[in-house]
Amino acid sequence: MENDLQTNIKQIGTISKGSKIYIEDYVMTFIKYMEDRFVCEELVFVLLGKLKKEEDEDVLFISGAIEGIDLDDSDGIKIFSDKSHKHIEDVKEKFFAGLDIEGWAYVQPGYGDFLNEAHITYHINTFTEDHHVLYITDPLDKSCAFYRRKPNSMELKPINGYFIYYDKNEPMHEYLLECKKRMSVEQPKENLTENVDSYINKKLRKEVPVKKPDFTLKDPNKLVNLLGGISFALLFVTLIIGGGLLKSNSRIEYLEKQVNSLGENYLLLQEDFSETKAVFASANAKEEGVSAVSEAQAIEEAETEGESENKQAEKKYKTYTVKTGDTLIGISKNFYGTEERVDDIMQANNIASPEGLIKGSVIIIPE
């Protein structure tokens, strides 16, 4: 698999030295499938793979993922329960016996790739190696990010970029098929209301007998009276409709006369308006001739002033759009070649904390 990495990969973000991560496409497909299956639910997965050496650099290959079931709640996030750990060990032994646990993934719809203290604490206590990773994704705003422990620290740092590689991942393929089969026999949540209604109809509701109308002719005189009443009603309705039509014709003729009158008045008004328009056009032409020179001068002065202001502004600062994984230290190095300008960037943008960057925001880079 490593021999094909030069051609069979896709780079996401900017790759930093010392933090290379390769994640197999089937793992991403599996997480995406579970996101679509359990819309707007928080999900947790354990990530499996191998840590290898590549030109004296630690490189993490992630080629498996196992869903967490029967999760526990802890400080506002979902974590693996004892039952989850047992399930993970069973699945790992069945499908991924040759892989190691190298981190975990957290799906949090509506929260972006935001990392809170609960994530950090659980990661530090559960995934103890420095190379262990946390992959956070939000399927609603399509954001994701990898995090890893800072060396000799109790903090996590973002990883700016990673690689997706494509391989014939049979263990992941077989595990995905098993998940689909298992979930196909489970009761879908969207059918719960339908099933409850079906249960109520079958178990709780009783059939109500319907009395059918009896059309048997028992008295001929009643039939004659009924037909006579219907005929009178039809005649009455016909008279009403005829009277309405006569009134409608008279009203239509009246409206036609009004429309014709409006048309004649419109032509007269149009002629008067044309004459008035010609008088005002002549007066405006004189005024425009006098003000044209002064207006041109004003425009030229405004443009000159605007150019000078823009040149002055360009000398004072530049702007930069924050991307996923950016840090103030990294931005300072990119623009100044040193980490010592972090305080200047924070002061120029009123940033209170070094962790206060927001993805997609535009910040000022002072000279």
C-alpha positions in Angstrom: 0.0 0.0 0.0 2.8 2.4 0.9 4.3 2.0 -2.6 1.2 3.4 -4.2 0.9 6.5 -2.0 2.7 8.7 -4.5 -0.2 8.5 -7.0 -3.2 7.1 -5.1 -3.7 9.9 -2.5 -5.5 13.2 -2.1 -4.0 16.0 0.1 -6.3 17.9 2.4 -5.0 21.2 3.8 -1.3 22.0 4.4 1.0 19.2 5.5 3.4 20.1 8.4 6.6 18.2 9.1 6.3 15.7 11.9 2.5 15.3 11.7 1.7 13.2 8.6 -1.6 11.3 8.7 -2.9 9.0 6.0 -6.6 7.9 6.4 -8.0 5.3 4.0 -11.1 6.4 2.0 -13.2 3.5 3.2 -12.9 4.9 6.8 -14.2 8.3 5.6 -17.0 6.5 3.7 -18.0 4.5 6.8 -18.2 7.6 9.0 -20.2 9.5 6.3 -22.6 6.6 6.0 -23.2 6.6 9.7 -23.7 10.4 9.7 -26.4 10.0 7.0 -28.0 7.1 8.9 -28.2 8.9 12.2 -28.9 12.5 11.1 -28.2 15.2 13.7 -26.9 12.7 16.3 -23.6 12.8 18.1 -21.5 9.7 17.1 -18.2 8.3 18.4 -15.8 5.9 16.6 -12.5 4.4 17.5 -9.8 4.7 14.8 -7.5 1.8 14.0 -4.2 1.7 12.1 -0.4 1.5 12.3 2.3 4.0 13.2 5.3 3.7 10.8 8.5 5.4 9.9 9.0 7.3 6.7 12.3 9.1 6.2 12.9 9.4 10.0 9.4 10.8 10.5 6.5 9.2 12.3 3.6 8.7 9.9 0.2 7.4 11.0 -1.9 5.2 8.7 -5.6 4.9 9.7 -7.3 2.1 7.9 -10.2 1.1 10.2 -13.0 2.6 12.3 -15.5 1.0 14.7 -18.7 2.7 15.9 -19.3 3.2 19.6 -22.6 1.7 20.9 -24.5 2.4 24.1 -22.4 5.5 24.8 -22.2 7.3 28.1 -22.6 11.1 28.7 -19.7 13.0 30.3 -19.5 16.8 30.7 -21.7 17.3 27.7 -20.1 14.9 25.2 -20.6 11.2 24.4 -17.9 8.7 25.5 -17.3 5.0 25.2 -19.1 2.9 27.8 -18.0 -0.5 29.2 -20.3 -2.1 26.7 -18.7 0.0 23.9 -15.2 -1.2 24.8 -16.4 -4.8 24.8 -18.1 -4.3 21.4 -14.9 -2.7 20.0 -12.7 -5.5 21.2 -15.0 -8.1 19.6 -15.2 -6.2 16.2 -11.4 -5.6 16.3 -10.7 -9.3 16.8 -13.1 -10.3 14.0 -12.2 -7.7 11.3 -9.1 -5.7 12.3 -6.9 -8.2 14.2 -3.6 -6.7 12.8 -4.3 -3.1 13.6 -3.8 -0.9 16.8 -6.1 1.7 18.3 -4.7 5.0 17.2 -7.3 7.5 18.3 -11.0 8.3 18.0 -13.5 10.3 15.9 -16.3 12.5 17.1 -19.3 13.6 15.0 -21.0 16.7 16.5 -23.7 18.2 14.2 -24.0 21.9 14.5 -20.8 22.5 16.5 -18.3 22.7 13.6 -14.8 21.4 14.4 -14.8 23.1 17.8 -12.7 21.4 20.5 -13.9 21.8 24.2 -12.3 20.9 27.5 -14.3 17.7 27.7 -12.8 16.4 24.5 -9.3 17.3 25.7 -9.7 15.7 29.1 -11.2 12.5 27.7 -8.5 12.2 25.0 -5.6 12.8 27.4 -6.9 10.2 29.9 -8.0 7.5 27.3 -5.6 7.8 24.4 -2.3 8.2 26.1 0.2 8.2 23.3 1.5 11.4 21.8 0.7 10.3 18.2 -2.9 9.3 19.1 -5.4 11.5 17.2 -8.9 13.0 17.6 -10.8 13.6 14.4 -13.8 15.9 14.8 -16.4 16.5 12.1 -19.6 18.4 11.6 -21.8 17.0 8.8 -24.0 20.1 8.8 -21.4 22.7 7.9 -19.0 20.2 6.2 -16.1 21.0 8.6 -13.6 18.6 10.0 -10.2 18.7 11.8 -7.5 16.4 13.3 -6.0 17.1 16.7 -3.0 15.6 18.5 -1.4 16.0 21.9 1.4 18.5 22.2 4.6 16.8 23.3 4.9 16.7 27.1 1.7 18.7 27.5 -1.9 18.3 28.6 -3.1 20.2 25.5 -4.2 19.2 22.0 -3.0 21.0 18.9 -4.7 21.1 15.4 -3.1 19.3 12.5 -3.1 21.6 9.5 -3.5 18.9 6.8 -3.7 15.1 6.1 -3.9 12.7 3.2 -6.7 10.5 2.0 -5.4 7.4 0.3 -7.3 4.7 -1.7 -6.7 1.0 -1.2 -8.4 -2.3 -1.4 -9.6 -2.2 2.2 -11.4 -5.6 2.5 -11.7 -5.6 6.4 -13.4 -2.2 6.3 -15.6 -3.2 3.5 -16.7 -6.4 5.3 -17.4 -4.5 8.5 -19.4 -1.8 6.7 -21.6 -4.6 5.1 -22.2 -6.2 8.5 -23.3 -2.8 9.9 -25.7 -2.3 7.1 -27.2 -5.8 7.6 -27.5 -5.2 11.3 -29.2 -1.8 11.0 -31.5 -3.1 8.2 -33.2 -5.5 10.7 -33.4 -2.9 13.5 -36.5 -0.8 13.8 -36.0 2.5 12.0 -36.8 5.5 14.1 -38.7 7.3 11.3 -41.3 4.4 11.3 -42.0 4.6 15.0 -45.1 6.9 14.6 -46.5 4.7 11.8 -46.0 1.5 13.9 -47.7 3.1 17.0 -50.7 4.1 14.9 -50.9 0.6 13.4 -50.8 -0.9 16.9 -53.6 1.4 18.1 -55.7 0.5 15.1 -55.3 -3.2 15.7 -55.4 -3.4 19.5 -57.4 -0.5 20.8 -59.9 0.7 18.2 -63.2 -1.3 17.8 -65.1 -1.5 14.5 -68.1 0.8 14.4 -71.1 -0.7 12.6 -72.3 1.4 9.7 -76.0 1.6 9.0 -76.6 1.4 5.2 -79.4 3.5 3.7 -82.6 1.7 2.6 -83.6 2.7 -0.9 -86.6 0.3 -1.1 -89.7 1.9 -2.6 -92.5 1.6 0.0 -94.9 4.4 -0.9 -95.3 5.6 -4.6 -97.0 8.9 -3.4 -93.8 9.9 -1.5 -91.8 9.4 -4.7 -94.1 11.7 -6.7 -93.9 14.4 -4.0 -90.1 14.1 -3.9 -89.7 14.5 -7.7 -92.1 17.5 -7.7 -90.0 19.2 -5.0 -86.8 18.6 -6.9 -88.3 20.1 -10.1 -89.5 23.3 -8.3 -86.0 23.7 -6.8 -84.4 23.4 -10.2 -86.8 26.0 -11.7 -86.0 28.5 -8.8 -82.3 28.1 -9.4 -82.7 28.7 -13.1 -84.6 32.0 -12.6 -81.9 33.3 -10.2 -79.1 32.5 -12.7 -81.0 34.2 -15.6 -81.6 37.3 -13.5 -77.9 37.4 -12.6 -76.9 37.2 -16.2 -79.1 40.1 -17.2 -77.6 42.3 -14.5 -74.1 41.2 -15.6 -74.7 42.2 -19.2 -75.9 45.7 -18.1 -72.8 46.1 -15.9 -70.5 45.0 -18.7 -71.9 47.7 -21.0 -71.4 50.3 -18.3 -67.8 49.2 -17.7 -67.0 49.4 -21.5 -68.2 53.0 -21.5 -66.0 53.9 -18.5 -62.9 52.3 -20.2 -63.5 54.2 -23.4 -63.7 57.4 -21.5 -60.5 56.7 -19.6 -58.7 56.0 -22.9 -59.7 59.4 -24.3 -58.6 61.2 -21.1 -55.3 59.3 -21.2 -54.5 60.6 -24.7 -55.2 64.2 -23.6 -53.0 63.9 -20.5 -50.1 62.4 -22.6 -50.1 65.4 -24.9 -50.0 67.8 -22.0 -47.2 65.9 -20.4 -45.1 65.9 -23.6 -45.3 69.7 -23.7 -44.4 70.1 -20.1 -41.5 67.7 -20.4 -40.0 69.7 -23.3 -40.1 72.9 -21.2 -38.3 71.3 -18.2 -35.7 69.7 -20.5 -34.7 73.1 -21.9 -34.3 74.5 -18.4 -32.3 71.6 -17.1 -29.9 71.7 -20.1 -28.8 75.2 -19.1 -28.2 74.2 -15.4 -26.3 71.0 -16.4 -24.0 73.0 -18.6 -23.0 75.3 -15.7 -22.5 72.4 -13.2 -20.8 69.9 -15.4 -17.3 71.5 -15.0 -17.6 71.8 -11.2 -18.9 68.2 -10.9 -16.0 66.8 -13.0 -13.6 68.7 -10.8 -15.2 67.2 -7.6 -15.0 63.7 -9.0 -11.4 64.1 -10.0 -10.5 65.4 -6.5 -12.4 62.5 -4.8 -10.6 59.9 -6.9 -7.2 61.5 -6.1 -8.0 61.5 -2.4 -9.3 57.9 -2.5 -6.1 56.7 -4.2 -3.9 58.4 -1.6 -5.9 56.9 1.2 -5.7 53.4 -0.4 -1.9 53.7 -0.8 -1.6 54.9 2.8 -3.7 51.9 4.0 -1.7 49.4 2.0 1.4 50.6 3.7 0.0 50.0 7.2 -1.4 46.4 7.1 -2.5 43.4 5.1 -5.5 41.1 5.5 -5.7 37.3 5.8 -8.6 34.8 5.9 -8.3 32.3 8.6 -8.4 28.6 7.5 -9.0 25.4 9.4 -6.0 24.5 11.5 -4.4 28.0 11.5 -2.7 29.3 14.6 -1.4 32.7 15.5 2.1 31.3 15.7 1.8 29.8 12.2 0.4 33.1 10.8 3.3 35.0 12.4 5.9 32.7 10.9 4.3 32.9 7.5 4.2 36.7 7.3 7.2 37.7 9.5 9.4 34.6 9.6 9.2 34.7 13.4 6.9 33.8 16.3 7.5 37.2 18.1 4.8 39.1 16.2 1.9 37.1 17.7 1.1 39.9 20.2 1.1 42.5 17.4 -1.5 40.4 15.5 -3.7 39.8 18.6 -3.6 43.6 19.5 -4.4 44.6 15.9 -7.5 42.3 15.8 -8.6 42.6 19.5 -7.9 38.9 20.0 -7.9 38.1 23.8 -6.6 34.6 23.6 -4.0 32.8 21.4 -6.7 30.2 20.7 -9.3 32.8 19.6 -9.0 32.4 15.8 -12.3 31.7 14.0 -12.3 29.8 10.8 -13.4 32.0 7.8 -12.8 35.3 9.7 -10.6 38.1 8.1 -7.8 39.4 10.3 -5.4 42.3 10.0 -1.6 41.6 9.6 0.2 44.8 10.7 3.6 45.9 9.3 
